Amino acid sequence: MIVSNVSLSGCAGVNSALCAAAGEGHFGGGSHRTTLTPTGNLIVAVCLGFIGTFGFMNNLLVLVLYCRYKMLRSPINLLLINIAISDLLVCVLGTPFSFAASMQGRWLIGEGGCVWYGFANSLFGIVSLISLAVLSYERYSTMVAPTEADSSNYRKISLGITLSWVYSLIWTMPPLFGWSHYGPEGPGTTCSVNWTAKTVNNISYIICLFVFCLIVPFLVIVFCYGKLLCAIRQVRQYGEGQGFHLTCNRCSFKTGCRVKGQT
C-alpha cells in the first residue's frame, strides 16, 4: 500500500471519502493534489523542463559522438556511455511525468505510475552512481598495475557495467515486494521511496539503501581517487627532485603516465 507523504491537514471540510483515500495513500480518482501554490508549481515546472531538456540534449550528444567517432570507442568510454544512458532514461522516462504533474498541480498517472516513476528514477540514479564508483576503481587499478592495461579489453568494463545494473536492481526491487514502498513525496508531484514512515520495515530499508547505495560507492570513489592523487603527487615530487618529467601516452585511455628523463 502506498502511503502519501503529503500532509492531510487540508482535508477539513472536504469529502470524507477523499480524505480517507488520501490517508490510506491512494490517489483519489487517479490524481493527487500538490501542496505547492500555483506559482511554486510553475517554478518547479520551469526547473524540471530546463533540467530535462538540457540533460536529454547533452546525453544524446554523448551517444551520437560515441557512435560517430571510432576513436572514442574505448572500454573506459563505454563506462561513460553507461552513465549517459542511465541519465538519458531519467530524462525520457521520469522527468516528463513530474513536469506534467507540476504544470497541472497534481499527480496525473495514478498509483501504478507513481510506483513506476519511483522505481525507474531510483534504478537509473543508482546505476549512475555505481558506474562512477566502477570508473574510479578502473582508474585506480590501471595506476596500480599499468602493465595489465589493455585498451582493447572490454571484458572487465562489461563486467562493471553489468554489475552496476544488477546491483541497482537488487536495491530498487524490494519496495515492489513489500520491503518499504514507492509513493508520493514532497509536494506531491514526484514519487520515490517513502522516506518518512516510522516503521521498522521502512526504516530498515532506508538505512540499507543509504549505506549500500550512497555511502559505499562514495567511499570507493574517495579511496580510489585519493590514492591516485597521492601517487601522482609522489611521482611528480620524485621527478622534480631527480630532474625528470612526466609524459603520457595520448593515444590510449588506459595507459598510465611514465617517468622519462629530460634530454
KOLDOZA-811832 format. One record per residue (C-alpha): x, y, z. Coordinates in steps of 0.5 Angstrom, whole numbers, plus 500, padded with zeros to 3 digits. Layout:
BEGIN
XYZ;...
END
This chain:
BEGIN
500500500;503507498;503512504;503519502;508524505;504530504;500533510;493532511;491538515;488541509;482536509;478539514;471541510;473536504;469530503;471525508;472519503;477523499;481525506;480517508;483515501;489520502;490518509;491511506;496513501;491513495;491518489;483519490;481519483;487517480;490524482;494527488;494535489;500538490;501542497;505548493;502554491;501555483;507560483;511555486;509549482;511554476;518555478;519547479;516546472;521551469;527548473;525541471;523543464;530546464;534540467;530535463;531539456;539540458;540533460;537530454;541534449;547533453;547526454;544525447;550529444;555524448;552518445;552521438;559523439;561516441;557512435;560517430;568517432;571511432;577514436;572515442;570507443;575505448;573501454;574507459;569511455;564505455;563507462;562514461;556512456;553507461;552513465;550518460;545512458;542512465;542520466;538520459;533515461;531519467;530525462;526521458;522516463;522520469;522528468;517529464;512526469;514530474;514536469;507535467;505534475;508541476;504544471;498541473;499542480;497534481;500528480;497525474;498518472;496514479;499510484;502505479;505511475;508513482;511507483;514506476;517513477;520512484;523505482;525508475;529514478;532510484;534505479;537510474;540514479;544508483;546506476;550512475;553513482;555505482;558507475;562513478;565508483;567503478;570508474;574511480;576503481;578502474;583508474;586506481;587499478;590502472;595506476;597500481;598495475;599499469;603493466;596490465;593496462;590494455;586499451;582493447;580489453;572490454;571484459;573488465;569494463;563490461;563486468;563493471;557495467;553489469;555490476;552497476;545495473;545488477;547492484;542497483;536492481;538489488;537495492;531498488;526492487;525491495;520496495;516493490;515486494;514489501;520492504;518499504;515502498;514507493;510513494;509521493;514525496;515533498;510537494;506531491;509532484;514527485;515520487;520516491;521511497;517513503;523517507;518519513;514513515;517511522;516503522;521498522;520496515;521502512;527505517;531498516;530499508;532507508;538505512;541500508;539504502;543510505;549505507;550501501;548506495;551512498;556511503;559505500;560508493;562515496;568511500;570507494;571514490;574518495;579512496;581511489;582518487;585519494;590514492;591517485;592524487;598521492;601517487;601523482;604527488;609522490;612521482;612529481;616530487;621525485;621527478;623534480;628532485;631528480;631532474;625528471;619530468;612526467;610524460;603521458;601517452;596521449;593515444;591511450;586512455;588506459;596507459;598511465;604516466;611514466;617518468;622520463;629523464;630530461;634531455;
END
